Each structure stands twice: as C-alpha cells, then as structure tokens.
Amino acid sequence: MDAIVKNFPGAGTQNGAANPRPTQAEAEEAVRILLRWAGDNPDREGLLDTPKRVAKSYRELFSGYELDANDVLGTTFEEVGGYDDIILVRDIPFYSHCEHHMVPITGKAHVAYLPAGRVLGLSKIARVVEIYGRRLQTQETMTAQIAQAIDSKLKPRGVAVMIDAEHMCMSMRGVQKQGSTTLTTSFSGTFKTEPAQQARFMSMVYNR
Ligand SMILES: [Zn+2]
C-alpha cells in the first residue's frame, strides 16, 4: 500500500504531517462504507472492484493537490514584439467537485490578461485552470485563485477571469434546477479600474 502512496510526489504533505494521507486500504474501506450507506452491498460481484477503482480515480480527479500553479506557470515568459493588447483564452473546459457535497461542477473558464511586456505560453493558462479544478472547490474560490496565480507570477497590467459552470449539487439534488449555470468573475489591475476594458473582455467572451 505504501508503494501506491509513494507514487505521488508530495503525497500526504498537502494536509500537513498532522493529517497524513490515508493508505489505499483505508480509502477503499471508506468507499465500502459509503456503498453500504447508499444501500447497496459492497460484497456483490459488480461492486467488488469498485472501492479500488474509486480510490484510483480520486487520485486523478483530485490531482490538483499535488501540483503548484507557480511551478506550472514557470519562470520563463515569451517576448511578444510589442504586442500589448488583451490576450484571452476562452472556453477552457474543466471538471471540478464542490467542496460542500463532493459532486461534480462542470463548466468553462475564460481567462484574459493585459501583458506588461511578456506573455505566458497559452497552454499554461489551461493548466492553471486544471490544477485548481482538480480540487474540492467553490466556484468563487476557484475564480479568484486562477486570477491571483496569473497576477502574482506574470505581473501583467490586469487579469480577468470568468467561470460559467453547472453545479450537479443543484441539478441532481436539492432544488433540482437542471441547466442553470452560475457565473463568477474576478478582475484585477486595469480590468478592475477601467470599465471599458471589462466591457471589452465581456464582449470578446460572448461575441462569436
Ligand atoms: Zn455542492
């Protein structure tokens, strides 16, 4: 079991030494308990390997805990030959889980910034969205985290982030509002101080 845990760099350190990561066997046992809690029998044939699969899929679904956005953004930036206007990456799909019910959030992120002399590789923006998506989240926190990561590392003139997402905890349970989506935004720098830049960001996101 230890070998499995050791395959993940930083395993057990996310929550500090006082709260080390449980073993694979402990995680599987927890899934067995939830299967019984749901009303099923974890010993029936179709469910025998389910705890193992769930424990394994959690490593992927929550892999964002192993990763640091600062590392992904790196220290090298590209020169842009005088380009100084908005750079927008829109429709970045992501899958996350709400921290209140641990059910999926699915949506799209739109991330823009106004460069101050240097730019990020475009794929790095999508990677940052993925890192924060693959954790337990609220949409509000995730929106702010993406903006702050880019702002603090790149130090552009401004960052704008919009997330448009559906929360399965609303669609599948509770009030059951299928198809309703939640919009959140985070603006910094010029996007915060100049309404015209905010408006340009919005129109670039929505005008197709
Ligand atoms: Zn929820």
Boltz pocket constraint, residues with backbone or C-beta under 6 A from the ligand:
constraints:
  - pocket:
      binder: B
      contacts: [[A, 98], [A, 99], [A, 100], [A, 101], [A, 102], [A, 103], [A, 167], [A, 169], [A, 170]]
      max_distance: 6.0
